[in-house]
Amino acid sequence: MAKRYRYIALVNAAPGKDDEFNEWHTHTHMQEVLDATGFEYSQRLRLVPGTSGEGEKYGYLITMEIETDDPQGVMARMGAAVESGEIGLSDTLAPPTWAGLFEEIPGARKEHT
C-alpha cells in the first residue's frame, strides 16, 4: 500500500550567489527533479535570520512530497538522474547539504482548534 513521504533538504547558496541560486533552483532544478522522480511538488523556504539556535548552518529548506509504495526506488531514481545529468547541479549550490526522506506517521498531525 502506498504511503506519503516528504523529502527534506537543507542547503546553502554559494557565497554571494543567492540570487543566481534561487533563479536556478526555481526555474531549472525543481522541474528537473519533479520530472525525474515523480514527486508531486517542490517548495523552497528561506531561513529567517536570527531564528535558529543552531548557528544558522543552512539558509534554505527544500521540501517535496510523494505517495509511493517504493520509497527506496524513488531515491534510487533521484540518484541515477543526478549521475546521468538528467538532474543537473549548479556551482551556486554550496556544500555541505543534508537531505532525507521521511514517512508520515498516521495520527501524528495535530491542528489548532
N, CA, C and O atoms as CSV, one atom per row, in Angstrom:
chain,resi,resn,atom,element,x,y,z
A,1,MET,N,N,0.837,-1.184,0.000
A,1,MET,CA,C,0.000,0.000,0.000
A,1,MET,C,C,0.880,1.244,0.000
A,1,MET,O,O,1.848,1.334,0.755
A,2,ALA,N,N,0.541,2.177,-0.833
A,2,ALA,CA,C,1.337,3.406,-0.943
A,2,ALA,C,C,1.181,4.256,0.312
A,2,ALA,O,O,0.108,4.329,0.911
A,3,LYS,N,N,2.286,4.896,0.691
A,3,LYS,CA,C,2.306,5.823,1.819
A,3,LYS,C,C,2.776,7.180,1.316
A,3,LYS,O,O,3.338,7.298,0.227
A,4,ARG,N,N,2.536,8.190,2.123
A,4,ARG,CA,C,3.001,9.548,1.807
A,4,ARG,C,C,4.378,9.743,2.429
A,4,ARG,O,O,4.629,9.354,3.570
A,5,TYR,N,N,5.263,10.357,1.646
A,5,TYR,CA,C,6.629,10.638,2.088
A,5,TYR,C,C,6.949,12.093,1.798
A,5,TYR,O,O,6.416,12.694,0.865
A,6,ARG,N,N,7.814,12.631,2.603
A,6,ARG,CA,C,8.268,14.005,2.397
A,6,ARG,C,C,9.798,13.997,2.399
A,6,ARG,O,O,10.437,13.531,3.342
A,7,TYR,N,N,10.352,14.519,1.328
A,7,TYR,CA,C,11.802,14.685,1.206
A,7,TYR,C,C,12.142,16.068,1.744
A,7,TYR,O,O,11.520,17.062,1.369
A,8,ILE,N,N,13.128,16.120,2.619
A,8,ILE,CA,C,13.574,17.378,3.213
A,8,ILE,C,C,15.061,17.538,2.910
A,8,ILE,O,O,15.844,16.611,3.118
A,9,ALA,N,N,15.445,18.705,2.423
A,9,ALA,CA,C,16.860,19.014,2.197
A,9,ALA,C,C,17.172,20.368,2.819
A,9,ALA,O,O,16.372,21.301,2.745
A,10,LEU,N,N,18.334,20.458,3.424
A,10,LEU,CA,C,18.854,21.715,3.965
A,10,LEU,C,C,20.072,22.081,3.142
A,10,LEU,O,O,21.002,21.285,3.016
A,11,VAL,N,N,20.075,23.287,2.576
A,11,VAL,CA,C,21.133,23.687,1.648
A,11,VAL,C,C,21.500,25.152,1.842
A,11,VAL,O,O,20.813,25.907,2.531
A,12,ASN,N,N,22.594,25.520,1.217
A,12,ASN,CA,C,23.046,26.912,1.169
A,12,ASN,C,C,23.375,27.293,-0.259
A,12,ASN,O,O,23.760,26.454,-1.074
A,13,ALA,N,N,23.219,28.556,-0.542
A,13,ALA,CA,C,23.732,29.113,-1.789
A,13,ALA,C,C,25.219,29.386,-1.600
A,13,ALA,O,O,25.671,29.651,-0.486
A,14,ALA,N,N,25.966,29.321,-2.680
A,14,ALA,CA,C,27.378,29.695,-2.628
A,14,ALA,C,C,27.472,31.164,-2.213
A,14,ALA,O,O,26.581,31.954,-2.525
A,15,PRO,N,N,28.539,31.531,-1.519
A,15,PRO,CA,C,28.674,32.924,-1.068
A,15,PRO,C,C,28.486,33.919,-2.211
A,15,PRO,O,O,29.120,33.815,-3.261
A,16,GLY,N,N,27.602,34.882,-1.979
A,16,GLY,CA,C,27.345,35.926,-2.962
A,16,GLY,C,C,26.494,35.505,-4.141
A,16,GLY,O,O,26.314,36.284,-5.077
A,17,LYS,N,N,25.956,34.268,-4.119
A,17,LYS,CA,C,25.210,33.770,-5.277
A,17,LYS,C,C,23.757,33.435,-4.950
A,17,LYS,O,O,23.151,32.609,-5.632
A,18,ASP,N,N,23.189,34.057,-3.925
A,18,ASP,CA,C,21.801,33.753,-3.561
A,18,ASP,C,C,20.836,33.997,-4.714
A,18,ASP,O,O,19.979,33.155,-4.982
A,19,ASP,N,N,20.955,35.118,-5.395
A,19,ASP,CA,C,20.029,35.414,-6.493
A,19,ASP,C,C,20.153,34.382,-7.609
A,19,ASP,O,O,19.146,33.900,-8.128
A,20,GLU,N,N,21.388,34.044,-7.979
A,20,GLU,CA,C,21.608,33.044,-9.027
A,20,GLU,C,C,21.096,31.677,-8.590
A,20,GLU,O,O,20.475,30.961,-9.376
A,21,PHE,N,N,21.361,31.314,-7.327
A,21,PHE,CA,C,20.883,30.039,-6.792
A,21,PHE,C,C,19.361,29.959,-6.870
A,21,PHE,O,O,18.812,28.967,-7.348
A,22,ASN,N,N,18.687,30.995,-6.405
A,22,ASN,CA,C,17.227,30.992,-6.413
A,22,ASN,C,C,16.668,30.927,-7.832
A,22,ASN,O,O,15.678,30.237,-8.075
A,23,GLU,N,N,17.284,31.627,-8.757
A,23,GLU,CA,C,16.865,31.582,-10.163
A,23,GLU,C,C,17.014,30.163,-10.715
A,23,GLU,O,O,16.082,29.624,-11.313
A,24,TRP,N,N,18.188,29.562,-10.513
A,24,TRP,CA,C,18.442,28.198,-10.994
A,24,TRP,C,C,17.492,27.212,-10.334
A,24,TRP,O,O,16.882,26.388,-11.016
A,25,HIS,N,N,17.359,27.286,-9.020
A,25,HIS,CA,C,16.545,26.311,-8.307
A,25,HIS,C,C,15.081,26.409,-8.725
A,25,HIS,O,O,14.431,25.385,-8.936
A,26,THR,N,N,14.559,27.621,-8.845
A,26,THR,CA,C,13.150,27.814,-9.200
A,26,THR,C,C,12.861,27.439,-10.648
A,26,THR,O,O,11.869,26.765,-10.925
A,27,HIS,N,N,13.714,27.868,-11.572
A,27,HIS,CA,C,13.387,27.752,-12.990
A,27,HIS,C,C,14.017,26.563,-13.699
A,27,HIS,O,O,13.674,26.287,-14.849
A,28,THR,N,N,14.929,25.852,-13.041
A,28,THR,CA,C,15.568,24.700,-13.676
A,28,THR,C,C,15.494,23.463,-12.787
A,28,THR,O,O,14.875,22.463,-13.151
A,29,HIS,N,N,16.122,23.537,-11.630
A,29,HIS,CA,C,16.326,22.351,-10.796
A,29,HIS,C,C,15.021,21.711,-10.323
A,29,HIS,O,O,14.863,20.493,-10.410
A,30,MET,N,N,14.093,22.518,-9.825
A,30,MET,CA,C,12.858,21.952,-9.284
A,30,MET,C,C,12.119,21.132,-10.339
A,30,MET,O,O,11.647,20.035,-10.037
A,31,GLN,N,N,12.011,21.628,-11.548
A,31,GLN,CA,C,11.295,20.893,-12.595
A,31,GLN,C,C,12.044,19.631,-12.992
A,31,GLN,O,O,11.423,18.595,-13.230
A,32,GLU,N,N,13.374,19.703,-13.069
A,32,GLU,CA,C,14.156,18.507,-13.389
A,32,GLU,C,C,13.915,17.414,-12.358
A,32,GLU,O,O,13.728,16.251,-12.717
A,33,VAL,N,N,13.918,17.780,-11.081
A,33,VAL,CA,C,13.704,16.788,-10.021
A,33,VAL,C,C,12.294,16.210,-10.104
A,33,VAL,O,O,12.117,14.994,-10.025
A,34,LEU,N,N,11.297,17.067,-10.262
A,34,LEU,CA,C,9.916,16.580,-10.351
A,34,LEU,C,C,9.742,15.635,-11.541
A,34,LEU,O,O,9.110,14.587,-11.411
A,35,ASP,N,N,10.294,15.995,-12.688
A,35,ASP,CA,C,10.169,15.163,-13.888
A,35,ASP,C,C,10.852,13.811,-13.718
A,35,ASP,O,O,10.327,12.795,-14.174
A,36,ALA,N,N,12.008,13.783,-13.074
A,36,ALA,CA,C,12.801,12.558,-12.967
A,36,ALA,C,C,12.311,11.610,-11.879
A,36,ALA,O,O,12.552,10.405,-11.960
A,37,THR,N,N,11.630,12.129,-10.868
A,37,THR,CA,C,11.350,11.314,-9.685
A,37,THR,C,C,9.888,11.000,-9.441
A,37,THR,O,O,9.579,9.990,-8.809
A,38,GLY,N,N,8.979,11.834,-9.923
A,38,GLY,CA,C,7.570,11.638,-9.626
A,38,GLY,C,C,7.084,12.355,-8.383
A,38,GLY,O,O,5.919,12.217,-8.011
A,39,PHE,N,N,7.954,13.123,-7.727
A,39,PHE,CA,C,7.478,13.939,-6.612
A,39,PHE,C,C,6.375,14.855,-7.125
A,39,PHE,O,O,6.402,15.294,-8.274
A,40,GLU,N,N,5.400,15.141,-6.255
A,40,GLU,CA,C,4.225,15.914,-6.657
A,40,GLU,C,C,4.455,17.417,-6.631
A,40,GLU,O,O,3.865,18.146,-7.429
A,41,TYR,N,N,5.287,17.881,-5.744
A,41,TYR,CA,C,5.589,19.311,-5.678
A,41,TYR,C,C,6.953,19.497,-5.044
A,41,TYR,O,O,7.484,18.593,-4.399
A,42,SER,N,N,7.505,20.664,-5.231
A,42,SER,CA,C,8.747,21.068,-4.583
A,42,SER,C,C,8.568,22.503,-4.118
A,42,SER,O,O,8.023,23.342,-4.834
A,43,GLN,N,N,9.034,22.768,-2.912
A,43,GLN,CA,C,8.956,24.120,-2.359
A,43,GLN,C,C,10.260,24.422,-1.635
A,43,GLN,O,O,10.819,23.566,-0.950
A,44,ARG,N,N,10.731,25.649,-1.798
A,44,ARG,CA,C,11.948,26.103,-1.130
A,44,ARG,C,C,11.565,27.214,-0.158
A,44,ARG,O,O,10.824,28.132,-0.510
A,45,LEU,N,N,12.075,27.123,1.062
A,45,LEU,CA,C,11.837,28.131,2.091
A,45,LEU,C,C,13.172,28.714,2.522
A,45,LEU,O,O,14.190,28.022,2.524
A,46,ARG,N,N,13.162,29.987,2.887
A,46,ARG,CA,C,14.381,30.664,3.335
A,46,ARG,C,C,14.311,30.839,4.859
A,46,ARG,O,O,13.268,31.203,5.401
A,47,LEU,N,N,15.420,30.579,5.534
A,47,LEU,CA,C,15.510,30.759,6.980
A,47,LEU,C,C,15.415,32.240,7.324
A,47,LEU,O,O,16.073,33.074,6.703
A,48,VAL,N,N,14.601,32.555,8.305
A,48,VAL,CA,C,14.506,33.928,8.792
A,48,VAL,C,C,15.729,34.173,9.680
A,48,VAL,O,O,15.897,33.480,10.683
A,49,PRO,N,N,16.587,35.139,9.340
A,49,PRO,CA,C,17.798,35.389,10.129
A,49,PRO,C,C,17.477,35.622,11.608
A,49,PRO,O,O,16.507,36.293,11.960
A,50,GLY,N,N,18.326,35.045,12.456
A,50,GLY,CA,C,18.188,35.235,13.896
A,50,GLY,C,C,17.158,34.345,14.564
A,50,GLY,O,O,16.835,34.555,15.733
A,51,THR,N,N,16.629,33.345,13.845
A,51,THR,CA,C,15.597,32.488,14.437
A,51,THR,C,C,16.066,31.072,14.720
A,51,THR,O,O,15.290,30.269,15.237
A,52,SER,N,N,17.303,30.739,14.401
A,52,SER,CA,C,17.811,29.388,14.598
A,52,SER,C,C,18.820,29.364,15.732
A,52,SER,O,O,19.754,30.165,15.766
A,53,GLY,N,N,18.626,28.451,16.644
A,53,GLY,CA,C,19.583,28.272,17.725
A,53,GLY,C,C,20.777,27.431,17.323
A,53,GLY,O,O,21.641,27.147,18.153
A,54,GLU,N,N,20.841,27.035,16.081
A,54,GLU,CA,C,21.917,26.168,15.600
A,54,GLU,C,C,22.999,26.934,14.844
A,54,GLU,O,O,23.776,26.327,14.108
A,55,GLY,N,N,23.062,28.220,15.007
A,55,GLY,CA,C,24.085,28.995,14.316
A,55,GLY,C,C,23.788,29.213,12.847
A,55,GLY,O,O,24.665,29.616,12.083
A,56,GLU,N,N,22.553,28.946,12.452
A,56,GLU,CA,C,22.123,29.192,11.074
A,56,GLU,C,C,23.055,28.554,10.050
A,56,GLU,O,O,23.548,29.207,9.131
A,57,LYS,N,N,23.279,27.253,10.241
A,57,LYS,CA,C,24.159,26.495,9.359
A,57,LYS,C,C,23.622,26.409,7.925
A,57,LYS,O,O,24.393,26.410,6.966
A,58,TYR,N,N,22.300,26.336,7.790
A,58,TYR,CA,C,21.684,26.230,6.469
A,58,TYR,C,C,20.715,27.382,6.257
A,58,TYR,O,O,19.981,27.759,7.169
A,59,GLY,N,N,20.714,27.936,5.059
A,59,GLY,CA,C,19.856,29.073,4.759
A,59,GLY,C,C,18.546,28.720,4.078
A,59,GLY,O,O,17.622,29.533,4.048
A,60,TYR,N,N,18.458,27.499,3.525
A,60,TYR,CA,C,17.254,27.107,2.792
A,60,TYR,C,C,16.812,25.706,3.200
A,60,TYR,O,O,17.630,24.830,3.479
A,61,LEU,N,N,15.489,25.522,3.225
A,61,LEU,CA,C,14.880,24.213,3.419
A,61,LEU,C,C,14.072,23.916,2.163
A,61,LEU,O,O,13.285,24.747,1.708
A,62,ILE,N,N,14.273,22.733,1.614
A,62,ILE,CA,C,13.533,22.305,0.432
A,62,ILE,C,C,12.682,21.111,0.837
A,62,ILE,O,O,13.171,20.188,1.489
A,63,THR,N,N,11.428,21.129,0.458
A,63,THR,CA,C,10.536,20.016,0.767
A,63,THR,C,C,9.831,19.563,-0.506
A,63,THR,O,O,9.426,20.375,-1.337
A,64,MET,N,N,9.698,18.251,-0.636
A,64,MET,CA,C,8.973,17.657,-1.758
A,64,MET,C,C,8.128,16.521,-1.195
A,64,MET,O,O,8.496,15.911,-0.192
A,65,GLU,N,N,7.007,16.237,-1.829
A,65,GLU,CA,C,6.103,15.209,-1.319
A,65,GLU,C,C,5.742,14.230,-2.422
A,65,GLU,O,O,5.612,14.600,-3.588
A,66,ILE,N,N,5.580,12.943,-2.019
A,66,ILE,CA,C,5.213,11.895,-2.968
A,66,ILE,C,C,4.428,10.818,-2.242
A,66,ILE,O,O,4.621,10.594,-1.047
A,67,GLU,N,N,3.545,10.154,-2.970
A,67,GLU,CA,C,2.873,8.955,-2.469
A,67,GLU,C,C,3.408,7.783,-3.272
A,67,GLU,O,O,3.340,7.786,-4.501
A,68,THR,N,N,3.941,6.777,-2.579
A,68,THR,CA,C,4.564,5.649,-3.261
A,68,THR,C,C,4.588,4.432,-2.344
A,68,THR,O,O,4.485,4.558,-1.124
A,69,ASP,N,N,4.724,3.266,-2.940
A,69,ASP,CA,C,4.961,2.058,-2.161
A,69,ASP,C,C,6.423,1.616,-2.306
A,69,ASP,O,O,6.799,0.533,-1.858
A,70,ASP,N,N,7.237,2.463,-2.935
A,70,ASP,CA,C,8.649,2.144,-3.158
A,70,ASP,C,C,9.543,3.357,-2.882
A,70,ASP,O,O,10.106,3.927,-3.817
A,71,PRO,N,N,9.683,3.761,-1.605
A,71,PRO,CA,C,10.498,4.945,-1.310
A,71,PRO,C,C,11.966,4.777,-1.698
A,71,PRO,O,O,12.604,5.731,-2.142
A,72,GLN,N,N,12.502,3.570,-1.532
A,72,GLN,CA,C,13.897,3.353,-1.930
A,72,GLN,C,C,14.062,3.518,-3.436
A,72,GLN,O,O,15.082,4.026,-3.903
A,73,GLY,N,N,13.051,3.086,-4.195
A,73,GLY,CA,C,13.098,3.252,-5.640
A,73,GLY,C,C,13.076,4.711,-6.062
A,73,GLY,O,O,13.755,5.101,-7.011
A,74,VAL,N,N,12.288,5.522,-5.351
A,74,VAL,CA,C,12.241,6.962,-5.639
A,74,VAL,C,C,13.623,7.571,-5.445
A,74,VAL,O,O,14.101,8.334,-6.284
A,75,MET,N,N,14.260,7.223,-4.326
A,75,MET,CA,C,15.579,7.789,-4.045
A,75,MET,C,C,16.626,7.251,-5.019
A,75,MET,O,O,17.546,7.974,-5.400
A,76,ALA,N,N,16.493,5.991,-5.422
A,76,ALA,CA,C,17.415,5.432,-6.418
A,76,ALA,C,C,17.257,6.159,-7.751
A,76,ALA,O,O,18.251,6.450,-8.417
A,77,ARG,N,N,16.005,6.459,-8.151
A,77,ARG,CA,C,15.776,7.214,-9.395
A,77,ARG,C,C,16.409,8.597,-9.307
A,77,ARG,O,O,16.997,9.081,-10.274
A,78,MET,N,N,16.284,9.231,-8.142
A,78,MET,CA,C,16.877,10.555,-7.986
A,78,MET,C,C,18.397,10.471,-8.128
A,78,MET,O,O,19.000,11.273,-8.841
A,79,GLY,N,N,19.009,9.513,-7.457
A,79,GLY,CA,C,20.458,9.355,-7.556
A,79,GLY,C,C,20.915,9.067,-8.975
A,79,GLY,O,O,21.902,9.635,-9.442
A,80,ALA,N,N,20.195,8.182,-9.665
A,80,ALA,CA,C,20.547,7.851,-11.048
A,80,ALA,C,C,20.384,9.058,-11.960
A,80,ALA,O,O,21.186,9.264,-12.870
A,81,ALA,N,N,19.344,9.860,-11.720
A,81,ALA,CA,C,19.120,11.050,-12.551
A,81,ALA,C,C,20.208,12.096,-12.344
A,81,ALA,O,O,20.586,12.792,-13.286
A,82,VAL,N,N,20.711,12.211,-11.127
A,82,VAL,CA,C,21.838,13.123,-10.875
A,82,VAL,C,C,23.083,12.591,-11.581
A,82,VAL,O,O,23.798,13.343,-12.243
A,83,GLU,N,N,23.336,11.290,-11.436
A,83,GLU,CA,C,24.520,10.679,-12.065
A,83,GLU,C,C,24.497,10.825,-13.588
A,83,GLU,O,O,25.539,11.055,-14.203
A,84,SER,N,N,23.324,10.693,-14.195
A,84,SER,CA,C,23.220,10.760,-15.659
A,84,SER,C,C,23.191,12.192,-16.193
A,84,SER,O,O,23.349,12.413,-17.394
A,85,GLY,N,N,22.989,13.165,-15.297
A,85,GLY,CA,C,22.882,14.555,-15.727
A,85,GLY,C,C,21.457,14.993,-16.028
A,85,GLY,O,O,21.224,16.151,-16.374
A,86,GLU,N,N,20.494,14.069,-15.900
A,86,GLU,CA,C,19.088,14.432,-16.101
A,86,GLU,C,C,18.660,15.479,-15.071
A,86,GLU,O,O,17.883,16.385,-15.374
A,87,ILE,N,N,19.183,15.336,-13.844
A,87,ILE,CA,C,19.043,16.369,-12.817
A,87,ILE,C,C,20.404,17.036,-12.712
A,87,ILE,O,O,21.370,16.425,-12.256
A,88,GLY,N,N,20.476,18.285,-13.134
A,88,GLY,CA,C,21.744,18.999,-13.098
A,88,GLY,C,C,21.984,19.658,-11.752
A,88,GLY,O,O,21.043,20.000,-11.035
A,89,LEU,N,N,23.233,19.829,-11.423
A,89,LEU,CA,C,23.630,20.569,-10.229
A,89,LEU,C,C,24.271,21.874,-10.678
A,89,LEU,O,O,24.601,22.042,-11.852
A,90,SER,N,N,24.444,22.783,-9.750
A,90,SER,CA,C,24.945,24.115,-10.089
A,90,SER,C,C,26.033,24.526,-9.115
A,90,SER,O,O,26.019,24.125,-7.951
A,91,ASP,N,N,26.978,25.329,-9.595
A,91,ASP,CA,C,28.007,25.856,-8.693
A,91,ASP,C,C,27.440,26.934,-7.770
A,91,ASP,O,O,28.162,27.472,-6.930
A,92,THR,N,N,26.161,27.252,-7.918
A,92,THR,CA,C,25.518,28.189,-6.987
A,92,THR,C,C,25.054,27.482,-5.717
A,92,THR,O,O,24.653,28.139,-4.756
A,93,LEU,N,N,25.105,26.149,-5.702
A,93,LEU,CA,C,24.758,25.338,-4.536
A,93,LEU,C,C,26.038,25.024,-3.777
A,93,LEU,O,O,26.963,24.432,-4.334
A,94,ALA,N,N,26.096,25.419,-2.502
A,94,ALA,CA,C,27.319,25.261,-1.713
A,94,ALA,C,C,27.233,24.031,-0.812
A,94,ALA,O,O,26.211,23.813,-0.161
A,95,PRO,N,N,28.302,23.221,-0.770
A,95,PRO,CA,C,28.343,22.142,0.212
A,95,PRO,C,C,28.624,22.718,1.604
A,95,PRO,O,O,29.157,23.823,1.706
A,96,PRO,N,N,28.283,22.010,2.659
A,96,PRO,CA,C,27.609,20.717,2.669
A,96,PRO,C,C,26.106,20.888,2.563
A,96,PRO,O,O,25.566,21.963,2.823
A,97,THR,N,N,25.443,19.811,2.178
A,97,THR,CA,C,23.985,19.772,2.193
A,97,THR,C,C,23.558,18.598,3.071
A,97,THR,O,O,24.359,17.710,3.365
A,98,TRP,N,N,22.320,18.600,3.476
A,98,TRP,CA,C,21.763,17.480,4.246
A,98,TRP,C,C,20.400,17.171,3.663
A,98,TRP,O,O,19.650,18.088,3.328
A,99,ALA,N,N,20.060,15.877,3.533
A,99,ALA,CA,C,18.752,15.513,2.989
A,99,ALA,C,C,18.319,14.152,3.505
A,99,ALA,O,O,19.147,13.313,3.862
A,100,GLY,N,N,17.009,13.948,3.540
A,100,GLY,CA,C,16.455,12.659,3.919
A,100,GLY,C,C,15.004,12.552,3.490
A,100,GLY,O,O,14.329,13.557,3.268
A,101,LEU,N,N,14.533,11.308,3.375
A,101,LEU,CA,C,13.143,11.031,3.026
A,101,LEU,C,C,12.430,10.570,4.287
A,101,LEU,O,O,12.866,9.622,4.940
A,102,PHE,N,N,11.341,11.233,4.630
A,102,PHE,CA,C,10.603,10.957,5.855
A,102,PHE,C,C,9.225,10.418,5.515
A,102,PHE,O,O,8.583,10.888,4.576
A,103,GLU,N,N,8.763,9.415,6.289
A,103,GLU,CA,C,7.415,8.904,6.087
A,103,GLU,C,C,6.469,9.531,7.093
A,103,GLU,O,O,6.835,9.798,8.237
A,104,GLU,N,N,5.237,9.762,6.639
A,104,GLU,CA,C,4.224,10.301,7.534
A,104,GLU,C,C,3.861,9.245,8.569
A,104,GLU,O,O,3.845,8.050,8.272
A,105,ILE,N,N,3.569,9.693,9.784
A,105,ILE,CA,C,3.145,8.816,10.865
A,105,ILE,C,C,1.637,9.014,11.029
A,105,ILE,O,O,1.196,10.103,11.395
A,106,PRO,N,N,0.846,7.980,10.763
A,106,PRO,CA,C,-0.605,8.138,10.886
A,106,PRO,C,C,-0.996,8.642,12.281
A,106,PRO,O,O,-0.532,8.120,13.295
A,107,GLY,N,N,-1.841,9.647,12.311
A,107,GLY,CA,C,-2.319,10.200,13.571
A,107,GLY,C,C,-1.372,11.167,14.246
A,107,GLY,O,O,-1.689,11.691,15.314
A,108,ALA,N,N,-0.209,11.420,13.646
A,108,ALA,CA,C,0.795,12.275,14.286
A,108,ALA,C,C,0.744,13.704,13.766
A,108,ALA,O,O,1.770,14.381,13.698
A,109,ARG,N,N,-0.432,14.157,13.405
A,109,ARG,CA,C,-0.614,15.547,12.975
A,109,ARG,C,C,-1.744,16.140,13.807
A,109,ARG,O,O,-2.817,15.550,13.929
A,110,LYS,N,N,-1.494,17.281,14.361
A,110,LYS,CA,C,-2.488,17.955,15.188
A,110,LYS,C,C,-2.651,19.363,14.676
A,110,LYS,O,O,-1.668,20.058,14.423
A,111,GLU,N,N,-3.886,19.786,14.524
A,111,GLU,CA,C,-4.175,21.152,14.101
A,111,GLU,C,C,-4.808,21.907,15.250
A,111,GLU,O,O,-5.541,21.334,16.055
A,112,HIS,N,N,-4.525,23.179,15.321
A,112,HIS,CA,C,-5.072,24.027,16.376
A,112,HIS,C,C,-6.591,24.110,16.253
A,112,HIS,O,O,-7.132,24.289,15.161
A,113,THR,N,N,-7.254,23.978,17.370
A,113,THR,CA,C,-8.723,24.082,17.356
A,113,THR,C,C,-9.177,25.278,18.163
A,113,THR,O,O,-10.377,25.531,18.270
